[in-house]
Amino acid sequence: MLHLLNHYATQEECSFTLSLFFQPEHLRWQSTRQAVGFAWQSNDNAKWQALAYFWLENQQAKSPFAASFGGFDFDNELSDKQLFAFVEAVFYWLKTQQIHTVQIIQAPVCYQVHYPRLQKVLAFFSTNIISETNQHLIVSDIPFSKIINPTAKRRLAKCEKEDFTLDINLQKLHEQYDFIKKARFAKGIPLTISQIRFLSLFETFPESFIPFTLYHKHQIITTCTAVVVVPQQILYYFLPASDIAYNTFSPSILLIKHLYEYAQTNHFQILDLGISSVNGILNESLFRFKRNLGAFTTTKPTGKFELLDR
């Protein structure tokens, strides 16, 4: 049965693990405006078995508002019939509120074994769902040097011969942000988060956002943020940036090695390297770079579509 929520559901209220972007604190961080919350509860279960949050404005529904993903999440115990009924009921309610367009970004399907079921349901309601190409590393006891291909291994060895040093200092976040902004500008890539918002992530979620930065002679050469999406399950490679002057070294490989070893030490199962496509169009060089690191390929459903009559 569908329920409209007047609050953001807590972990204690749900029968499945909430990722960072579905936790009340992060939902409140995304926007000062309250999202409309939907929950599903079977007659034989006291807890919510599925959730969805949408921000409504100008006859459009958006999820997430400001996060790597949002949309729908649900318990693996939810049947295909119940999952379909939940999505259908949410979209029907949105239509009753004169919502015509839905913008949605789902978690990569590799996050949970049951996520491909949701992808099929969403495809039923829209022909405009795009399957972005997402890539990830499986974290195991195997050393990083054993999962990467010979080309990446040579570049890693080249980096390790240099005086490249790792820093995870929270006191250098301003410097990290300025470097990201400059590096992205040089490549014509927009930076969609302001410095104030970037800094507030580390202040608001100190256990979930960790800066990883490589220096050479006291200068940043590559950086990213490790995001704990689900403790001991999912670690996300967020906002990477590199100095193009160091392209011959590919210091990002060394940085990702540090991330992989951090994931090993802290018992994560997946290191999500993010999407390698935009609007479904593959960035072949980025895809090849991650594949050379031993990355597996899955999809990340996303799209902006009109609600259809079904």
Secondary structure, DSSP 8 states (H G I E B T S, - for coil): -EEEESS---GGGBSS---GGGSHHHHHHH-SS--EEEEE--TT-SSB-EEEEEEEETTEEEE-SSSS--SEEE-TTS-HHHHHHHHHHHHHHHHHTT--EEEEE---GGGSTTHHHHHHHHHHH-S--EEEEEEEEE--SS-HHHHS-HHHHHHHHHHHTS-EEEE--GGGHHHHHHHHHHHHHHTT----S-HHHHHHHHHH-TTTEEEEEEEETTEEEEEEEEEEEETTTEEEEEEEEE-GGGTTT-HHHHHHHHHHHHHHHTT-SEEEEEESEETTEE-HHHHHHHHHTT-EEEEEEEEEEE----
